[in-house]
Amino acid sequence: MYRIGIADDEKYVLKSIMQRIRSSGMELEVVGTAGNGVEALELYEKEQPDIFFVDINMPVVNGLDFIEKIRKRNPEARTRFIIISGYDDFAYMKKAIQLGVINYIKKPILQQEFSDMLCDVCRQLEEERDKEEKKEENIRSWTDFLHLKKQKDTEGTYFLIRGKEIGSRAASFLKELAVMEGGQGWNAVRFYGVTDILLLIWEGNNCSGREIEAITRKNCFSHACQIVYMTGKCRNPEEMIGQFEDTLNIRFYHPEYRVMKIKNQIYEKPGIFYEAFDSALENVKENKYTECLDEIMKPVFLKETCCNLIKQVYQSVILLIANKYTKYDLQLPVRLRQELFPFATAAFENKKEMIARLAAYSEEINTRIGEILSRSDLVDKVILYIGQHYKEEINLSELAGEFFVVPTYLAKRFKEKKNCTVMQYLENMRLKKARELLESSPLSISDIAMMVGYNDPNYFARSFKKVYDLTPREYRNICGGE
């Protein structure tokens, strides 16, 4: 059962929310109500409810200020705050987001919307509670071991072993390891509720790499798909779990465990082909990149023994995507740059989440490339059009209309690709054609000006000289002299 607090200065709203909570059919308890911000603070300090409905416009202390005070007093507070407001206001919503408010309900409150929101909040609370229970359970298992030994520090070599039902083989591990020379001091900890993980500790022995290799060749390790190890002291269990939590970069089996080093068992490396995916990122018509991404990622998840490849494959795909930004002179997004950090993959708890992230990055660059290519196609079409119609009167607005785009868009895209304006390009083409006629045709300069699109021979002469440092007549005389 989750506990709820309500703060609103309008009694009918308080009554309405309590009625809707009862109508939801969920196991919820209203532990108190408040009519202003000060009363809300007192209610929170007394009850610390799981869910708190808060009206923005309360007297004495408004709703957002109330939440801000709670956040400052207790940054780790897990209460889910839900704002109630009679109107939409972006400034309020922006501050609410900054304060970690999880929902923003507008009056009048609809029953279905209210029930759906409550279901979602309760689901989040349930997931968080489950995660905390598992974490506490794991910590207890470490703590129980250390308390049994009655030692402040436990020094030695720690092996964290993963494999199907590996926890049930603890006795066989200890039996085989005990026959080793000096093999006394081995202890095993099975993590409560986690059958595929076993912790072995060889107290007082800080093993070298060669010794660890020899130990893991024992028959009892044959069922292990991953073996991780660490040597040194464990001054407290929370610290060691924190080390595992912070440094794991390859794992998809349990969200509470992180490893420091991985010793891989012998396996057959799957074939991974990046070429098709690399090409598909630039295919803006068929969206083949999703299919290619699946073909890359599925092999590394197919067998547990290939788990060590996940980080390598993930960062290889990220590099392919990042290279596209470089190729097309696009700024690399900060979030994508962060994916290249060594421990980026530690943020994922399952393969679905990882593949979804890669798919989103792929879609983003594919879309950006599509925009660039469409701009290039537009400019190429405009150049072709100018080549066919340069003799006619052309202006930017009419030219943009021919291709169903606004003039500013056409001007910007043309400048990006050709490094000159549309009208500059048109004039350069006209003058080039005029120069060719001056070299080969006996037509008068006025006629040539008209033929290449100039209605004013004097303007044509000035434009020609500006580009070639000669008048049309001087240019013709030089060409004729040659």
C-alpha positions, 0 to 999 in steps of 0.5 A: 500500500502506498501513502498519499498526501494532498495539498490544495487550498480549495476544499472541493479539490481536496474532496475530488482527489480523495474521491478519485483515489477511492474510485481507482480501486488501488491500494492507496491511503491518504495520510493527510491533507494541507490547505497551504504551503506551511501545512504541506511542509508539516504534513511532509515532515510528519508522514513523508508520503510516497505520493504528494499531490501539490497545488501550485497556487497555495497561500503562504508558500506556493506549491513549487516553493514547497517542493523546492524546500523539500528538495533542499532539505532532503535531496534523496527524498523519494516522494513522487510529487504531482503538480495540480494547476488550473491552467497551463504555464510553461514557466511553471512546468519548466520549474516543475521539471527541474524540481523532479515533478513527475506529472502535471495535472490540469483542472478539471481532473478527468477520472481516466487520466487520473487513474492512468497517472496513478497506475504509472506512479505506482508502477514506478514505485514498485519497480524502485522498491523491488530494486532496493530490496534486491540491493539490500538482499545482496548487501546482506549476503556480503555483510553476513559473510564478513560478520561470520568471519568477525573481521574488519578487513578481509584480504585475499583474492575474490572470484565472482563467477557467473554460470547457469545454476553456478550457486548450487555448485558451491560445495564442489568448488570448495571441495576441489579447491581445498586439495590445492597446496595451501588451499585452505581458506577458501570460502563461498558466498551464494547471493540470495535469490541469484542462482547464477552467481557465486562469490569465492574468496581465498583469504590471505592469498593475493594471487598473481595472474599466472596463479589465477589462470591455474585456478580457473583451469580446475574442473569446477570452473568448467560450467562458468561462462564468466569469471571476474576477479579482484585482489586486495582488501574488502574494508566494507561490503558496500564499498566493494559492491560500489566498485563492481557497480562503477566499473562494469562495462560488459554485463547483461545478467543482473543490474546490481553487479559490476565487475572489475576484470573479466577472464574470458572462457574459450569461445568461437568468435561470431562473424560481425559485418559492419560494411552493410550497416555503414552503407545503410546509414547513407541509404535514405530511401530504404532505411536498411540500417535497422535490419543491418543493426540487428544482424550486427548485435544479435550474434553477440547476445546469442551466446553468453560466452560472447558477452565480452564482445558487447562493449567492443561491438557497441563502440564500433557501431558508435564509431561508424555513426560518429564517422558519418557526422565527420564525413558530412561536416556535421557537429558531433552531438555531445551525447554521442561523444559521451558514448565513446567513453570506456564505461558508457555501456555500464548504463544499460541493463539489457540488450533491448535498451542498448539496441534501442539507443543505437537505433535512435542514433542511427535514425538521427544521422540517417535523417541528417544525411537525407536532409543534406542529400535533398539539399544537394539534389535541389541545388543540382536541379537549380543549376540544370534549370539555370543552364537551360533558361539563363537567356530568360529573365530570372529572379530568386523568387520565381526560381524558388517557386519553380521548385516549391521552396521558399526563396530564403531556403533556396538561397541558403542551400545554394550558398552552402553547396556552391559558395556563391549566391544563386544570382551570382551563379546566374551572372557568371554563367551568362558572362561565360556564355558571352565570352564564348560568343565574343570569341567565335561569333561575328554578332554585335556586342548588343546582340550578344548581350541580349542572347545571354540574358542582358536587356541593357548592353551598358550594364552587360559591359560593366558586368563583363569588365568587373569580372574580366578586367576588360570591356567586351570590345577589348576582349574581342579585339584581343581574341581577334588579334590572337 
